[in-house]
Amino acid sequence: MRGFSSRLRACVIALAAVALLAASSAVAAAETFFRFEEEATANWRIVEDCGDGTTSTTFVSVIGGVEFESPNLADRDEFVTVRILNFRTCEGEFVNEFGTGPATYTGSSSLQEASVSGTVTLRSGDTATIDVSWEATGPLETNVNQTQFPGFAGTFTSKERDAVATGSVIVDGENLISGPSLSGSIETLEDRNISTGA
């Protein structure tokens, strides 16, 4: 009788160990993914008097930002992008320039301000040197979307403020922007997912 009791106790201990290992495996199988992106955007519309009764309009857009994601949260990708568009310059030319590359970007957790500086190569081979700062002008708008189904739970959060930008975009020694931006914003996008593998 004592032998049976010992075998029963050993069986219970073994089952408990199996259950513990199974629970540990389930916890270990859970994976968390996190991605964060912040972008500051500004747009200018510059009208030039050509001196012959006509005008020429140049559109300049600057986007500065930073992004990173798990598992390398310390690996920050800071960047700047510039677009320059003019359908007809005073010299009769069509301009459609684009450039993007590494930059120095700073922001604030409350999205009250941001700045970016860097130099990029344009399609034409010219370089653009960008130095732009943003200041928020509007309230913080927050949107949260959640998705959940067996084995997965995801939360997507976006935050945004309207903002005004000032600074310089220098190409061939000329600053293409003048005064405050026509429009602008500072925005963050945060994606947080948990997958259990169930």
Residue pairs with C-beta under 8 A, 6 or more apart in sequence:
26 196
26 198
29 196
29 197
30 194
30 195
30 196
30 197
31 194
31 195
31 197
32 70
32 192
32 193
32 194
32 195
33 69
33 70
33 191
33 192
33 193
33 194
33 195
34 69
34 70
34 73
34 190
34 191
34 192
34 193
35 67
35 68
35 69
35 70
35 189
35 190
35 191
36 67
36 68
36 69
36 188
36 189
36 190
36 191
37 65
37 66
37 67
37 188
37 189
37 190
38 65
38 66
38 67
38 105
38 107
38 114
38 186
38 187
38 188
38 189
39 63
39 64
39 65
39 186
39 187
39 188
39 189
40 63
40 64
40 65
40 105
40 107
40 114
40 115
40 116
40 132
40 134
40 163
40 165
40 184
40 185
40 186
40 187
41 61
41 62
41 63
41 184
41 185
41 187
42 61
42 62
42 63
42 132
42 134
42 163
42 164
42 165
42 181
42 183
42 184
43 59
43 60
43 61
43 181
43 182
43 183
43 184
44 58
44 59
44 60
44 61
44 176
44 177
44 178
44 181
44 182
45 57
45 58
45 59
45 182
46 57
46 58
46 59
46 60
46 176
46 177
46 178
47 55
47 56
47 57
48 55
48 56
48 57
48 58
48 90
49 55
50 56
50 90
51 90
54 90
56 86
56 88
56 89
56 90
57 86
57 87
58 84
58 85
58 86
58 89
58 95
58 176
59 83
59 84
59 85
59 86
60 82
60 83
60 84
60 85
60 169
60 176
60 177
61 81
61 82
61 83
62 80
62 81
62 82
62 116
62 130
62 132
62 165
62 167
62 169
63 80
63 81
63 82
64 79
64 80
64 81
64 103
64 105
64 114
64 115
64 116
64 130
64 132
65 78
65 79
65 80
65 105
65 116
66 76
66 77
66 78
66 79
66 105
66 107
67 76
67 77
67 79
68 74
68 75
68 76
68 77
78 102
78 103
78 104
78 105
78 116
79 100
79 101
79 102
79 103
79 105
79 118
80 100
80 101
80 103
80 105
80 116
80 117
80 118
80 120
80 130
81 98
81 99
81 100
81 120
82 97
82 98
82 99
82 100
82 120
82 122
82 128
82 130
82 169
83 97
83 98
84 95
84 96
84 97
84 98
84 122
84 128
84 169
84 171
84 176
85 95
85 96
85 97
86 93
86 94
86 95
87 94
88 94
89 95
96 123
97 122
97 123
97 124
97 126
97 128
97 171
98 122
98 123
99 120
99 121
99 122
99 123
99 127
99 128
100 120
101 118
101 119
101 120
101 121
102 118
103 116
103 117
103 118
103 120
103 130
104 116
104 117
104 118
105 114
105 115
105 116
106 114
106 115
106 116
107 113
107 114
107 186
108 114
110 140
111 136
111 140
111 159
111 160
111 161
111 186
111 187
111 188
112 135
112 136
112 161
113 133
113 134
113 135
113 136
113 186
114 133
114 134
114 163
114 186
115 132
115 133
115 134
116 130
116 131
116 132
117 130
117 131
117 132
118 129
118 130
119 127
119 128
119 129
119 130
120 127
120 128
120 130
121 127
122 128
122 171
126 171
126 172
127 171
128 169
128 170
128 171
129 168
129 169
129 170
129 171
130 167
130 168
130 169
130 170
131 167
131 168
132 165
132 166
132 167
132 168
132 169
133 165
133 166
133 167
134 163
134 164
134 165
134 184
134 186
135 163
135 164
135 165
136 161
136 162
136 163
136 186
137 161
137 162
137 163
137 164
138 161
138 162
138 163
139 161
140 159
140 160
140 161
141 159
141 160
141 161
142 157
142 158
142 159
143 157
143 158
143 159
144 155
144 156
144 157
145 155
145 156
145 157
146 153
146 154
146 155
146 156
147 153
147 154
147 155
147 156
148 154
150 198
151 195
151 196
151 197
151 198
152 193
152 194
152 195
152 196
153 193
153 194
154 191
154 192
154 193
154 194
155 190
155 191
155 192
155 193
156 189
156 190
156 191
156 192
157 188
157 189
157 190
157 192
158 187
158 188
158 189
158 190
159 187
159 188
160 185
160 186
160 187
160 188
161 185
161 186
161 187
162 183
162 184
162 185
163 184
163 185
163 186
164 180
164 181
164 184
165 180
165 181
165 184
166 179
166 180
166 181
167 177
168 175
168 177
169 175
169 176
169 177
170 176
